[in-house]
Amino acid sequence: MEIFRVSRLTGVARIRDLDVTQAQLDAYEQFGVLLQDAFPNLSEDDREFIKTGITPEEWDDALYEDR
C-alpha cells in the first residue's frame, strides 16, 4: 500500500510502498494501537516512516552533516 507522509525533520513529502493493510493503518491511526503492534511485519525504518515521515537517509544527513 502506498503511504504518504511529510517528514517532520525536513518537510519533504514522500510516498513509500509498504506491506501494510488499511486495517493496520486504522488500528494505529484511529484506535491507538502501538506502532510495533500494528505493524509487526515492518522494519524499524518503515515504522519510523509511518510515524514521522523521516527516512533513514534523512537521519543520516541530520546526524552526520559534518561529513
PLY file of the C-alpha trace (Angstrom):
ply
format ascii 1.0
element vertex 67
property float x
property float y
property float z
element edge 66
property int vertex1
property int vertex2
end_header
0.00 0.00 0.00
1.30 3.47 -0.83
1.83 5.58 2.30
2.12 9.36 2.00
3.98 11.26 4.72
5.67 14.62 5.17
8.97 14.43 7.01
8.89 16.12 10.39
12.62 16.68 10.01
12.84 18.26 6.55
9.27 18.94 5.43
9.79 16.84 2.29
6.72 14.90 1.13
7.26 11.28 0.14
5.31 8.19 -0.83
6.59 4.74 0.08
5.07 1.42 -0.90
4.87 -0.60 2.32
3.46 -4.04 3.08
0.56 -2.83 5.24
-3.21 -3.06 5.11
-5.85 -0.43 5.66
-6.90 -2.34 8.79
-3.38 -1.98 10.22
-3.32 1.75 9.47
-6.74 2.19 11.05
-5.64 0.30 14.15
-2.66 2.63 14.55
-4.16 5.95 13.44
-7.71 5.67 14.73
-7.62 3.21 17.61
-4.24 3.96 19.18
-2.67 0.54 18.73
1.07 0.79 19.36
3.13 1.12 16.21
5.08 -2.08 16.79
1.87 -4.00 17.48
0.01 -2.62 14.47
2.92 -3.30 12.09
4.95 -6.25 13.45
5.97 -7.20 9.91
7.72 -3.88 9.19
11.28 -2.86 9.92
12.08 -0.11 12.42
12.86 2.20 9.49
9.47 1.58 7.87
7.66 2.12 11.17
9.59 5.37 11.65
8.43 6.49 8.23
4.80 5.82 9.14
5.16 7.67 12.43
7.24 10.69 11.37
7.78 10.58 7.62
11.52 10.51 8.25
13.69 8.20 6.14
16.97 6.56 7.20
18.82 8.79 4.75
17.38 11.92 6.41
18.50 10.70 9.83
22.00 10.06 8.46
22.14 13.51 6.88
20.92 15.19 10.07
23.21 13.27 12.40
26.32 13.29 10.25
26.04 16.55 8.35
29.71 17.33 9.05
30.88 14.52 6.74
0 1
1 2
2 3
3 4
4 5
5 6
6 7
7 8
8 9
9 10
10 11
11 12
12 13
13 14
14 15
15 16
16 17
17 18
18 19
19 20
20 21
21 22
22 23
23 24
24 25
25 26
26 27
27 28
28 29
29 30
30 31
31 32
32 33
33 34
34 35
35 36
36 37
37 38
38 39
39 40
40 41
41 42
42 43
43 44
44 45
45 46
46 47
47 48
48 49
49 50
50 51
51 52
52 53
53 54
54 55
55 56
56 57
57 58
58 59
59 60
60 61
61 62
62 63
63 64
64 65
65 66
